[in-house]
Amino acid sequence: MCLLSDCFFARHAEAELRPCTTAAPTTPNVIVFVSDIERSVRWYRDNVGLAEASEPDIAERHDSQVTVMARNRAGVALVSSGRTSRFSRDVQMVCFVLEGPPAPPSGSPPLFLVDPDGTSIELPAFPGPVQQ
């Protein structure tokens, strides 16, 4: 009985991962370790279209070691791990489901990027019509 329950929940979780193919959609609660916080803030702003979060509950986590970047409900908490860190060798993968550029148009294959620290970034096509 327990096994059937586990299978049901596993399928449900798998369905929630769509449209991302390699990782679950990323929210501002997801941590990405970076070696240079300023460089990463610029990269996520310029390449993914995220901005520094100004929401009260998230802004409390902003300091010189942590910067929360977000757009709508997609985002990450960038955490400085220092220039030489045990985290720098760990493979990280994140997925941002964004409405509009830089995400590809609906029906297109996902766009894959790599941030300055080697984190794999997936930008899938937005599943619905883009609102103007």
Residue, then its C-alpha position, 0 to 999 in steps of 0.5 A: m500500500c505504501l509503495l502505491s502511495d509513493c508511486f502516486f506522489a512521484r508521478h505528481a511531482e514529475a508532472e509539476l516539473r514541466p515545462c522544465t526538462t532538467a530541473a524543477p522551476t526555480t523560486p527565490n527560495v532556491i540557493v545558488f552558490v557563486s564565487d563573486i556576488e557582484r558579477s553574478v548579480r550582473w550576469y543574472r540581470d543581463n542574461v536571465g532578466l532577473a532583478e534584485a528582489s524588493e519584497p519585504d520577506i525576501a529583502e531581509r536576506h539581502d546583504s553582501q553575502v546574499t542577494v535575492m534575484a527574482r522576476n514574477r515568481a521565478g528567482v534565486a538567492l545568490v549566496s557568496s561561497g568565496r573565490t575558492s570554495r568546496f561548493s564551486r565543484d558541485v554541479q548546480m542546475v536551475c530552471f526559470v519559467l519566465e514569461g517573455p524574453p529571454a525565454p524562447p517563444s512558445g513551442s520552441p525548444p528550451l534555451f540552456l545557458v551556463d552562469p560564470d560559476g558553471t551553474s546550468i540554467e534552463l529557460p524553457a518556452f513559457p507554456g501559455p500565451v505571452q501577456q503584453 
